[in-house]
Amino acid sequence: MPPPKATPKVNVAPRLPPLPKLRVRRPNKAEVNPCAGIMASVLGCWASNGQSAEGCVALEQQLRACMDIPVSQQFLKTAGNSPDA
């Protein structure tokens, strides 16, 4: 008598219950960091003048001021899908 044939197992995704309302936050947009442009300027200044260059002090202070702002104020202020919107 031949051995029984093994049937391949098929992975099926589990079904979720229906949702009354589905919200998607920024589906196709990466989060934009407002400090990224200033940081690029600081890094470029350091690359061309050296890390302890006096000409980069103003850019470093702008970057520090930008980085000191809490994330919730920077990102959620303009978010289209913010919880209070």
mmCIF file as gemmi writes it, N, C-alpha and C atoms, coordinates in Angstrom:
data_model
loop_
_atom_site.group_PDB
_atom_site.id
_atom_site.type_symbol
_atom_site.label_atom_id
_atom_site.label_alt_id
_atom_site.label_comp_id
_atom_site.label_asym_id
_atom_site.label_entity_id
_atom_site.label_seq_id
_atom_site.pdbx_PDB_ins_code
_atom_site.Cartn_x
_atom_site.Cartn_y
_atom_site.Cartn_z
_atom_site.occupancy
_atom_site.B_iso_or_equiv
_atom_site.pdbx_formal_charge
_atom_site.auth_seq_id
_atom_site.auth_asym_id
_atom_site.pdbx_PDB_model_num
ATOM 1 N N . MET Axp A 1 ? 0.844 -1.163 0 1 0 ? 1 A 1
ATOM 2 C CA . MET Axp A 1 ? 0 0 0 1 0 ? 1 A 1
ATOM 3 C C . MET Axp A 1 ? 0.905 1.247 0 1 0 ? 1 A 1
ATOM 4 N N . PRO Axp A 2 ? 0.709 2.214 -0.931 1 0 ? 2 A 1
ATOM 5 C CA . PRO Axp A 2 ? 1.56 3.41 -1.006 1 0 ? 2 A 1
ATOM 6 C C . PRO Axp A 2 ? 1.248 4.373 0.154 1 0 ? 2 A 1
ATOM 7 N N . PRO Axp A 3 ? 2.272 5.147 0.581 1 0 ? 3 A 1
ATOM 8 C CA . PRO Axp A 3 ? 2.033 6.11 1.668 1 0 ? 3 A 1
ATOM 9 C C . PRO Axp A 3 ? 1.105 7.224 1.199 1 0 ? 3 A 1
ATOM 10 N N . PRO Axp A 4 ? 0.341 7.816 2.128 1 0 ? 4 A 1
ATOM 11 C CA . PRO Axp A 4 ? -0.575 8.893 1.725 1 0 ? 4 A 1
ATOM 12 C C . PRO Axp A 4 ? 0.21 10.123 1.257 1 0 ? 4 A 1
ATOM 13 N N . LYS Axp A 5 ? -0.337 10.817 0.276 1 0 ? 5 A 1
ATOM 14 C CA . LYS Axp A 5 ? 0.321 11.997 -0.278 1 0 ? 5 A 1
ATOM 15 C C . LYS Axp A 5 ? 0.133 13.18 0.671 1 0 ? 5 A 1
ATOM 16 N N . ALA Axp A 6 ? 1.215 13.901 0.872 1 0 ? 6 A 1
ATOM 17 C CA . ALA Axp A 6 ? 1.141 15.084 1.733 1 0 ? 6 A 1
ATOM 18 C C . ALA Axp A 6 ? 0.599 16.253 0.918 1 0 ? 6 A 1
ATOM 19 N N . THR Axp A 7 ? -0.39 16.913 1.447 1 0 ? 7 A 1
ATOM 20 C CA . THR Axp A 7 ? -0.948 18.076 0.76 1 0 ? 7 A 1
ATOM 21 C C . THR Axp A 7 ? -0.22 19.324 1.251 1 0 ? 7 A 1
ATOM 22 N N . PRO Axp A 8 ? 0.173 20.199 0.347 1 0 ? 8 A 1
ATOM 23 C CA . PRO Axp A 8 ? 0.882 21.412 0.781 1 0 ? 8 A 1
ATOM 24 C C . PRO Axp A 8 ? -0.057 22.331 1.557 1 0 ? 8 A 1
ATOM 25 N N . LYS Axp A 9 ? 0.455 22.906 2.626 1 0 ? 9 A 1
ATOM 26 C CA . LYS Axp A 9 ? -0.348 23.812 3.422 1 0 ? 9 A 1
ATOM 27 C C . LYS Axp A 9 ? -0.303 25.202 2.798 1 0 ? 9 A 1
ATOM 28 N N . VAL Axp A 10 ? -1.446 25.824 2.736 1 0 ? 10 A 1
ATOM 29 C CA . VAL Axp A 10 ? -1.564 27.15 2.157 1 0 ? 10 A 1
ATOM 30 C C . VAL Axp A 10 ? -1.764 28.132 3.309 1 0 ? 10 A 1
ATOM 31 N N . ASN Axp A 11 ? -0.885 29.129 3.396 1 0 ? 11 A 1
ATOM 32 C CA . ASN Axp A 11 ? -1.032 30.143 4.434 1 0 ? 11 A 1
ATOM 33 C C . ASN Axp A 11 ? -2.088 31.144 4.003 1 0 ? 11 A 1
ATOM 34 N N . VAL Axp A 12 ? -3.119 31.262 4.785 1 0 ? 12 A 1
ATOM 35 C CA . VAL Axp A 12 ? -4.196 32.187 4.502 1 0 ? 12 A 1
ATOM 36 C C . VAL Axp A 12 ? -4.168 33.27 5.573 1 0 ? 12 A 1
ATOM 37 N N . ALA Axp A 13 ? -4.243 34.511 5.142 1 0 ? 13 A 1
ATOM 38 C CA . ALA Axp A 13 ? -4.241 35.616 6.092 1 0 ? 13 A 1
ATOM 39 C C . ALA Axp A 13 ? -5.526 35.575 6.91 1 0 ? 13 A 1
ATOM 40 N N . PRO Axp A 14 ? -5.425 35.841 8.206 1 0 ? 14 A 1
ATOM 41 C CA . PRO Axp A 14 ? -6.643 35.814 9.024 1 0 ? 14 A 1
ATOM 42 C C . PRO Axp A 14 ? -7.574 36.96 8.651 1 0 ? 14 A 1
ATOM 43 N N . ARG Axp A 15 ? -8.837 36.718 8.729 1 0 ? 15 A 1
ATOM 44 C CA . ARG Axp A 15 ? -9.848 37.728 8.419 1 0 ? 15 A 1
ATOM 45 C C . ARG Axp A 15 ? -10.084 38.571 9.661 1 0 ? 15 A 1
ATOM 46 N N . LEU Axp A 16 ? -10.159 39.877 9.474 1 0 ? 16 A 1
ATOM 47 C CA . LEU Axp A 16 ? -10.415 40.794 10.575 1 0 ? 16 A 1
ATOM 48 C C . LEU Axp A 16 ? -11.878 41.212 10.547 1 0 ? 16 A 1
ATOM 49 N N . PRO Axp A 17 ? -12.417 41.555 11.717 1 0 ? 17 A 1
ATOM 50 C CA . PRO Axp A 17 ? -13.808 42.021 11.721 1 0 ? 17 A 1
ATOM 51 C C . PRO Axp A 17 ? -13.909 43.364 11.012 1 0 ? 17 A 1
ATOM 52 N N . PRO Axp A 18 ? -15.068 43.685 10.453 1 0 ? 18 A 1
ATOM 53 C CA . PRO Axp A 18 ? -15.212 44.959 9.738 1 0 ? 18 A 1
ATOM 54 C C . PRO Axp A 18 ? -15.069 46.147 10.686 1 0 ? 18 A 1
ATOM 55 N N . LEU Axp A 19 ? -14.469 47.198 10.186 1 0 ? 19 A 1
ATOM 56 C CA . LEU Axp A 19 ? -14.283 48.413 10.971 1 0 ? 19 A 1
ATOM 57 C C . LEU Axp A 19 ? -15.308 49.449 10.539 1 0 ? 19 A 1
ATOM 58 N N . PRO Axp A 20 ? -15.895 50.176 11.493 1 0 ? 20 A 1
ATOM 59 C CA . PRO Axp A 20 ? -16.867 51.184 11.09 1 0 ? 20 A 1
ATOM 60 C C . PRO Axp A 20 ? -16.227 52.352 10.347 1 0 ? 20 A 1
ATOM 61 N N . LYS Axp A 21 ? -14.991 52.683 10.702 1 0 ? 21 A 1
ATOM 62 C CA . LYS Axp A 21 ? -14.304 53.797 10.057 1 0 ? 21 A 1
ATOM 63 C C . LYS Axp A 21 ? -12.809 53.536 10.114 1 0 ? 21 A 1
ATOM 64 N N . LEU Axp A 22 ? -12.154 53.621 8.977 1 0 ? 22 A 1
ATOM 65 C CA . LEU Axp A 22 ? -10.721 53.385 8.909 1 0 ? 22 A 1
ATOM 66 C C . LEU Axp A 22 ? -10.019 54.689 8.598 1 0 ? 22 A 1
ATOM 67 N N . ARG Axp A 23 ? -9.044 55.033 9.429 1 0 ? 23 A 1
ATOM 68 C CA . ARG Axp A 23 ? -8.27 56.25 9.203 1 0 ? 23 A 1
ATOM 69 C C . ARG Axp A 23 ? -6.835 55.882 8.867 1 0 ? 23 A 1
ATOM 70 N N . VAL Axp A 24 ? -6.3 56.534 7.872 1 0 ? 24 A 1
ATOM 71 C CA . VAL Axp A 24 ? -4.915 56.328 7.476 1 0 ? 24 A 1
ATOM 72 C C . VAL Axp A 24 ? -4.211 57.659 7.606 1 0 ? 24 A 1
ATOM 73 N N . ARG Axp A 25 ? -3.144 57.669 8.378 1 0 ? 25 A 1
ATOM 74 C CA . ARG Axp A 25 ? -2.373 58.9 8.565 1 0 ? 25 A 1
ATOM 75 C C . ARG Axp A 25 ? -1.28 58.995 7.525 1 0 ? 25 A 1
ATOM 76 N N . ARG Axp A 26 ? -1.298 60.047 6.745 1 0 ? 26 A 1
ATOM 77 C CA . ARG Axp A 26 ? -0.291 60.321 5.728 1 0 ? 26 A 1
ATOM 78 C C . ARG Axp A 26 ? 0.111 59.055 4.98 1 0 ? 26 A 1
ATOM 79 N N . PRO Axp A 27 ? -0.739 58.512 4.162 1 0 ? 27 A 1
ATOM 80 C CA . PRO Axp A 27 ? -0.476 57.207 3.564 1 0 ? 27 A 1
ATOM 81 C C . PRO Axp A 27 ? 0.743 57.155 2.65 1 0 ? 27 A 1
ATOM 82 N N . ASN Axp A 28 ? 0.987 58.184 1.866 1 0 ? 28 A 1
ATOM 83 C CA . ASN Axp A 28 ? 2.086 58.118 0.905 1 0 ? 28 A 1
ATOM 84 C C . ASN Axp A 28 ? 3.126 59.201 1.127 1 0 ? 28 A 1
ATOM 85 N N . LYS Axp A 29 ? 3.135 59.789 2.295 1 0 ? 29 A 1
ATOM 86 C CA . LYS Axp A 29 ? 4.08 60.865 2.554 1 0 ? 29 A 1
ATOM 87 C C . LYS Axp A 29 ? 5.029 60.479 3.678 1 0 ? 29 A 1
ATOM 88 N N . ALA Axp A 30 ? 6.29 60.722 3.462 1 0 ? 30 A 1
ATOM 89 C CA . ALA Axp A 30 ? 7.255 60.54 4.533 1 0 ? 30 A 1
ATOM 90 C C . ALA Axp A 30 ? 7.173 61.76 5.451 1 0 ? 30 A 1
ATOM 91 N N . GLU Axp A 31 ? 7.461 61.544 6.717 1 0 ? 31 A 1
ATOM 92 C CA . GLU Axp A 31 ? 7.415 62.66 7.644 1 0 ? 31 A 1
ATOM 93 C C . GLU Axp A 31 ? 8.565 63.614 7.323 1 0 ? 31 A 1
ATOM 94 N N . VAL Axp A 32 ? 8.227 64.865 7.203 1 0 ? 32 A 1
ATOM 95 C CA . VAL Axp A 32 ? 9.207 65.873 6.852 1 0 ? 32 A 1
ATOM 96 C C . VAL Axp A 32 ? 9.759 66.478 8.133 1 0 ? 32 A 1
ATOM 97 N N . ASN Axp A 33 ? 11.058 66.473 8.261 1 0 ? 33 A 1
ATOM 98 C CA . ASN Axp A 33 ? 11.692 67.064 9.42 1 0 ? 33 A 1
ATOM 99 C C . ASN Axp A 33 ? 12.051 68.498 9.072 1 0 ? 33 A 1
ATOM 100 N N . PRO Axp A 34 ? 11.497 69.483 9.775 1 0 ? 34 A 1
ATOM 101 C CA . PRO Axp A 34 ? 11.784 70.871 9.436 1 0 ? 34 A 1
ATOM 102 C C . PRO Axp A 34 ? 13.238 71.264 9.694 1 0 ? 34 A 1
ATOM 103 N N . CYS Axp A 35 ? 13.954 70.488 10.497 1 0 ? 35 A 1
ATOM 104 C CA . CYS Axp A 35 ? 15.348 70.805 10.805 1 0 ? 35 A 1
ATOM 105 C C . CYS Axp A 35 ? 16.33 70.184 9.809 1 0 ? 35 A 1
ATOM 106 N N . ALA Axp A 36 ? 15.837 69.392 8.873 1 0 ? 36 A 1
ATOM 107 C CA . ALA Axp A 36 ? 16.726 68.688 7.948 1 0 ? 36 A 1
ATOM 108 C C . ALA Axp A 36 ? 17.497 69.653 7.052 1 0 ? 36 A 1
ATOM 109 N N . GLY Axp A 37 ? 16.858 70.712 6.582 1 0 ? 37 A 1
ATOM 110 C CA . GLY Axp A 37 ? 17.548 71.677 5.721 1 0 ? 37 A 1
ATOM 111 C C . GLY Axp A 37 ? 18.663 72.407 6.448 1 0 ? 37 A 1
ATOM 112 N N . ILE Axp A 38 ? 18.381 72.805 7.691 1 0 ? 38 A 1
ATOM 113 C CA . ILE Axp A 38 ? 19.408 73.498 8.485 1 0 ? 38 A 1
ATOM 114 C C . ILE Axp A 38 ? 20.549 72.536 8.8 1 0 ? 38 A 1
ATOM 115 N N . MET Axp A 39 ? 20.212 71.289 9.108 1 0 ? 39 A 1
ATOM 116 C CA . MET Axp A 39 ? 21.259 70.306 9.41 1 0 ? 39 A 1
ATOM 117 C C . MET Axp A 39 ? 22.15 70.076 8.191 1 0 ? 39 A 1
ATOM 118 N N . ALA Axp A 40 ? 21.562 70.023 7.009 1 0 ? 40 A 1
ATOM 119 C CA . ALA Axp A 40 ? 22.356 69.849 5.793 1 0 ? 40 A 1
ATOM 120 C C . ALA Axp A 40 ? 23.291 71.039 5.594 1 0 ? 40 A 1
ATOM 121 N N . SER Axp A 41 ? 22.806 72.241 5.912 1 0 ? 41 A 1
ATOM 122 C CA . SER Axp A 41 ? 23.651 73.43 5.79 1 0 ? 41 A 1
ATOM 123 C C . SER Axp A 41 ? 24.811 73.386 6.769 1 0 ? 41 A 1
ATOM 124 N N . VAL Axp A 42 ? 24.543 72.941 8.008 1 0 ? 42 A 1
ATOM 125 C CA . VAL Axp A 42 ? 25.614 72.84 9.014 1 0 ? 42 A 1
ATOM 126 C C . VAL Axp A 42 ? 26.646 71.815 8.573 1 0 ? 42 A 1
ATOM 127 N N . LEU Axp A 43 ? 26.201 70.667 8.109 1 0 ? 43 A 1
ATOM 128 C CA . LEU Axp A 43 ? 27.137 69.63 7.676 1 0 ? 43 A 1
ATOM 129 C C . LEU Axp A 43 ? 27.961 70.081 6.474 1 0 ? 43 A 1
ATOM 130 N N . GLY Axp A 44 ? 27.328 70.8 5.557 1 0 ? 44 A 1
ATOM 131 C CA . GLY Axp A 44 ? 28.067 71.329 4.41 1 0 ? 44 A 1
ATOM 132 C C . GLY Axp A 44 ? 29.091 72.366 4.832 1 0 ? 44 A 1
ATOM 133 N N . CYS Axp A 45 ? 28.735 73.207 5.795 1 0 ? 45 A 1
ATOM 134 C CA . CYS Axp A 45 ? 29.671 74.211 6.303 1 0 ? 45 A 1
ATOM 135 C C . CYS Axp A 45 ? 30.857 73.533 6.979 1 0 ? 45 A 1
ATOM 136 N N . TRP Axp A 46 ? 30.565 72.52 7.793 1 0 ? 46 A 1
ATOM 137 C CA . TRP Axp A 46 ? 31.643 71.794 8.455 1 0 ? 46 A 1
ATOM 138 C C . TRP Axp A 46 ? 32.538 71.085 7.442 1 0 ? 46 A 1
ATOM 139 N N . ALA Axp A 47 ? 31.941 70.537 6.391 1 0 ? 47 A 1
ATOM 140 C CA . ALA Axp A 47 ? 32.731 69.812 5.397 1 0 ? 47 A 1
ATOM 141 C C . ALA Axp A 47 ? 33.672 70.744 4.644 1 0 ? 47 A 1
ATOM 142 N N . SER Axp A 48 ? 33.224 71.969 4.39 1 0 ? 48 A 1
ATOM 143 C CA . SER Axp A 48 ? 34.064 72.874 3.618 1 0 ? 48 A 1
ATOM 144 C C . SER Axp A 48 ? 35.008 73.709 4.483 1 0 ? 48 A 1
ATOM 145 N N . ASN Axp A 49 ? 34.644 73.98 5.732 1 0 ? 49 A 1
ATOM 146 C CA . ASN Axp A 49 ? 35.458 74.862 6.566 1 0 ? 49 A 1
ATOM 147 C C . ASN Axp A 49 ? 36.085 74.191 7.769 1 0 ? 49 A 1
ATOM 148 N N . GLY Axp A 50 ? 35.713 72.999 8.078 1 0 ? 50 A 1
ATOM 149 C CA . GLY Axp A 50 ? 36.198 72.341 9.283 1 0 ? 50 A 1
ATOM 150 C C . GLY Axp A 50 ? 35.155 72.444 10.386 1 0 ? 50 A 1
ATOM 151 N N . GLN Axp A 51 ? 35.175 71.493 11.311 1 0 ? 51 A 1
ATOM 152 C CA . GLN Axp A 51 ? 34.113 71.405 12.306 1 0 ? 51 A 1
ATOM 153 C C . GLN Axp A 51 ? 34.125 72.57 13.286 1 0 ? 51 A 1
ATOM 154 N N . SER Axp A 52 ? 35.263 73.129 13.588 1 0 ? 52 A 1
ATOM 155 C CA . SER Axp A 52 ? 35.32 74.214 14.566 1 0 ? 52 A 1
ATOM 156 C C . SER Axp A 52 ? 35.425 75.582 13.887 1 0 ? 52 A 1
ATOM 157 N N . ALA Axp A 53 ? 34.906 75.701 12.692 1 0 ? 53 A 1
ATOM 158 C CA . ALA Axp A 53 ? 34.992 76.954 11.946 1 0 ? 53 A 1
ATOM 159 C C . ALA Axp A 53 ? 34.069 77.997 12.565 1 0 ? 53 A 1
ATOM 160 N N . GLU Axp A 54 ? 34.536 79.224 12.614 1 0 ? 54 A 1
ATOM 161 C CA . GLU Axp A 54 ? 33.752 80.318 13.189 1 0 ? 54 A 1
ATOM 162 C C . GLU Axp A 54 ? 32.59 80.714 12.277 1 0 ? 54 A 1
ATOM 163 N N . GLY Axp A 55 ? 32.698 80.466 11.001 1 0 ? 55 A 1
ATOM 164 C CA . GLY Axp A 55 ? 31.644 80.839 10.064 1 0 ? 55 A 1
ATOM 165 C C . GLY Axp A 55 ? 30.396 79.987 10.202 1 0 ? 55 A 1
ATOM 166 N N . CYS Axp A 56 ? 30.495 78.864 10.883 1 0 ? 56 A 1
ATOM 167 C CA . CYS Axp A 56 ? 29.359 77.952 11.015 1 0 ? 56 A 1
ATOM 168 C C . CYS Axp A 56 ? 28.567 78.187 12.302 1 0 ? 56 A 1
ATOM 169 N N . VAL Axp A 57 ? 28.98 79.12 13.114 1 0 ? 57 A 1
ATOM 170 C CA . VAL Axp A 57 ? 28.35 79.325 14.428 1 0 ? 57 A 1
ATOM 171 C C . VAL Axp A 57 ? 26.881 79.718 14.276 1 0 ? 57 A 1
ATOM 172 N N . ALA Axp A 58 ? 26.573 80.599 13.347 1 0 ? 58 A 1
ATOM 173 C CA . ALA Axp A 58 ? 25.187 81.043 13.165 1 0 ? 58 A 1
ATOM 174 C C . ALA Axp A 58 ? 24.302 79.876 12.744 1 0 ? 58 A 1
ATOM 175 N N . LEU Axp A 59 ? 24.799 79.033 11.847 1 0 ? 59 A 1
ATOM 176 C CA . LEU Axp A 59 ? 24.028 77.868 11.419 1 0 ? 59 A 1
ATOM 177 C C . LEU Axp A 59 ? 23.838 76.873 12.566 1 0 ? 59 A 1
ATOM 178 N N . GLU Axp A 60 ? 24.882 76.701 13.384 1 0 ? 60 A 1
ATOM 179 C CA . GLU Axp A 60 ? 24.778 75.793 14.522 1 0 ? 60 A 1
ATOM 180 C C . GLU Axp A 60 ? 23.729 76.286 15.507 1 0 ? 60 A 1
ATOM 181 N N . GLN Axp A 61 ? 23.666 77.591 15.732 1 0 ? 61 A 1
ATOM 182 C CA . GLN Axp A 61 ? 22.672 78.145 16.654 1 0 ? 61 A 1
ATOM 183 C C . GLN Axp A 61 ? 21.256 77.979 16.092 1 0 ? 61 A 1
ATOM 184 N N . GLN Axp A 62 ? 21.097 78.145 14.782 1 0 ? 62 A 1
ATOM 185 C CA . GLN Axp A 62 ? 19.782 77.922 14.171 1 0 ? 62 A 1
ATOM 186 C C . GLN Axp A 62 ? 19.347 76.466 14.322 1 0 ? 62 A 1
ATOM 187 N N . LEU Axp A 63 ? 20.301 75.552 14.139 1 0 ? 63 A 1
ATOM 188 C CA . LEU Axp A 63 ? 19.992 74.137 14.279 1 0 ? 63 A 1
ATOM 189 C C . LEU Axp A 63 ? 19.622 73.807 15.715 1 0 ? 63 A 1
ATOM 190 N N . ARG Axp A 64 ? 20.35 74.351 16.676 1 0 ? 64 A 1
ATOM 191 C CA . ARG Axp A 64 ? 20.021 74.107 18.08 1 0 ? 64 A 1
ATOM 192 C C . ARG Axp A 64 ? 18.63 74.626 18.415 1 0 ? 64 A 1
ATOM 193 N N . ALA Axp A 65 ? 18.292 75.818 17.932 1 0 ? 65 A 1
ATOM 194 C CA . ALA Axp A 65 ? 16.972 76.382 18.196 1 0 ? 65 A 1
ATOM 195 C C . ALA Axp A 65 ? 15.879 75.512 17.572 1 0 ? 65 A 1
ATOM 196 N N . CYS Axp A 66 ? 16.125 75 16.382 1 0 ? 66 A 1
ATOM 197 C CA . CYS Axp A 66 ? 15.151 74.143 15.719 1 0 ? 66 A 1
ATOM 198 C C . CYS Axp A 66 ? 14.992 72.818 16.463 1 0 ? 66 A 1
ATOM 199 N N . MET Axp A 67 ? 16.101 72.236 16.899 1 0 ? 67 A 1
ATOM 200 C CA . MET Axp A 67 ? 16.058 70.947 17.58 1 0 ? 67 A 1
ATOM 201 C C . MET Axp A 67 ? 15.466 71.055 18.986 1 0 ? 67 A 1
ATOM 202 N N . ASP Axp A 68 ? 15.479 72.236 19.58 1 0 ? 68 A 1
ATOM 203 C CA . ASP Axp A 68 ? 14.931 72.417 20.919 1 0 ? 68 A 1
ATOM 204 C C . ASP Axp A 68 ? 13.413 72.469 20.928 1 0 ? 68 A 1
ATOM 205 N N . ILE Axp A 69 ? 12.785 72.7 19.782 1 0 ? 69 A 1
ATOM 206 C CA . ILE Axp A 69 ? 11.33 72.724 19.7 1 0 ? 69 A 1
ATOM 207 C C . ILE Axp A 69 ? 10.827 71.292 19.853 1 0 ? 69 A 1
ATOM 208 N N . PRO Axp A 70 ? 9.858 71.059 20.755 1 0 ? 70 A 1
ATOM 209 C CA . PRO Axp A 70 ? 9.345 69.695 20.927 1 0 ? 70 A 1
ATOM 210 C C . PRO Axp A 70 ? 8.744 69.144 19.632 1 0 ? 70 A 1
ATOM 211 N N . VAL Axp A 71 ? 8.843 67.847 19.452 1 0 ? 71 A 1
ATOM 212 C CA . VAL Axp A 71 ? 8.392 67.201 18.222 1 0 ? 71 A 1
ATOM 213 C C . VAL Axp A 71 ? 6.898 67.404 18.02 1 0 ? 71 A 1
ATOM 214 N N . SER Axp A 72 ? 6.128 67.376 19.081 1 0 ? 72 A 1
ATOM 215 C CA . SER Axp A 72 ? 4.682 67.504 18.928 1 0 ? 72 A 1
ATOM 216 C C . SER Axp A 72 ? 4.301 68.847 18.321 1 0 ? 72 A 1
ATOM 217 N N . GLN Axp A 73 ? 5.024 69.901 18.642 1 0 ? 73 A 1
ATOM 218 C CA . GLN Axp A 73 ? 4.718 71.209 18.076 1 0 ? 73 A 1
ATOM 219 C C . GLN Axp A 73 ? 5.176 71.308 16.629 1 0 ? 73 A 1
ATOM 220 N N . GLN Axp A 74 ? 6.299 70.686 16.286 1 0 ? 74 A 1
ATOM 221 C CA . GLN Axp A 74 ? 6.819 70.767 14.926 1 0 ? 74 A 1
ATOM 222 C C . GLN Axp A 74 ? 5.949 69.995 13.951 1 0 ? 74 A 1
ATOM 223 N N . PHE Axp A 75 ? 5.61 68.74 14.271 1 0 ? 75 A 1
ATOM 224 C CA . PHE Axp A 75 ? 4.95 67.864 13.313 1 0 ? 75 A 1
ATOM 225 C C . PHE Axp A 75 ? 3.435 67.938 13.375 1 0 ? 75 A 1
ATOM 226 N N . LEU Axp A 76 ? 2.86 67.975 14.555 1 0 ? 76 A 1
ATOM 227 C CA . LEU Axp A 76 ? 1.414 67.895 14.666 1 0 ? 76 A 1
ATOM 228 C C . LEU Axp A 76 ? 0.717 69.202 14.351 1 0 ? 76 A 1
ATOM 229 N N . LYS Axp A 77 ? 1.451 70.292 14.327 1 0 ? 77 A 1
ATOM 230 C CA . LYS Axp A 77 ? 0.831 71.583 14.048 1 0 ? 77 A 1
ATOM 231 C C . LYS Axp A 77 ? 0.248 71.611 12.642 1 0 ? 77 A 1
ATOM 232 N N . THR Axp A 78 ? 0.907 70.963 11.685 1 0 ? 78 A 1
ATOM 233 C CA . THR Axp A 78 ? 0.455 71.004 10.294 1 0 ? 78 A 1
ATOM 234 C C . THR Axp A 78 ? -0.106 69.676 9.82 1 0 ? 78 A 1
ATOM 235 N N . ALA Axp A 79 ? -0.264 68.706 10.711 1 0 ? 79 A 1
ATOM 236 C CA . ALA Axp A 79 ? -0.732 67.388 10.294 1 0 ? 79 A 1
ATOM 237 C C . ALA Axp A 79 ? -2.181 67.443 9.87 1 0 ? 79 A 1
ATOM 238 N N . GLY Axp A 80 ? -2.495 66.889 8.727 1 0 ? 80 A 1
ATOM 239 C CA . GLY Axp A 80 ? -3.857 66.881 8.225 1 0 ? 80 A 1
ATOM 240 C C . GLY Axp A 80 ? -4.753 65.913 8.981 1 0 ? 80 A 1
ATOM 241 N N . ASN Axp A 81 ? -4.181 64.845 9.496 1 0 ? 81 A 1
ATOM 242 C CA . ASN Axp A 81 ? -4.956 63.837 10.202 1 0 ? 81 A 1
ATOM 243 C C . ASN Axp A 81 ? -4.704 63.891 11.71 1 0 ? 81 A 1
ATOM 244 N N . SER Axp A 82 ? -4.45 65.042 12.251 1 0 ? 82 A 1
ATOM 245 C CA . SER Axp A 82 ? -4.197 65.133 13.683 1 0 ? 82 A 1
ATOM 246 C C . SER Axp A 82 ? -5.457 64.742 14.443 1 0 ? 82 A 1
ATOM 247 N N . PRO Axp A 83 ? -5.319 64.218 15.668 1 0 ? 83 A 1
ATOM 248 C CA . PRO Axp A 83 ? -6.471 63.754 16.415 1 0 ? 83 A 1
ATOM 249 C C . PRO Axp A 83 ? -7.52 64.837 16.664 1 0 ? 83 A 1
ATOM 250 N N . ASP Axp A 84 ? -7.124 66.088 16.787 1 0 ? 84 A 1
ATOM 251 C CA . ASP Axp A 84 ? -8.077 67.141 17.053 1 0 ? 84 A 1
ATOM 252 C C . ASP Axp A 84 ? -8.638 67.755 15.772 1 0 ? 84 A 1
ATOM 253 N N . ALA Axp A 85 ? -8.226 67.253 14.61 1 0 ? 85 A 1
ATOM 254 C CA . ALA Axp A 85 ? -8.744 67.8 13.343 1 0 ? 85 A 1
ATOM 255 C C . ALA Axp A 85 ? -10.003 67.101 12.923 1 0 ? 85 A 1
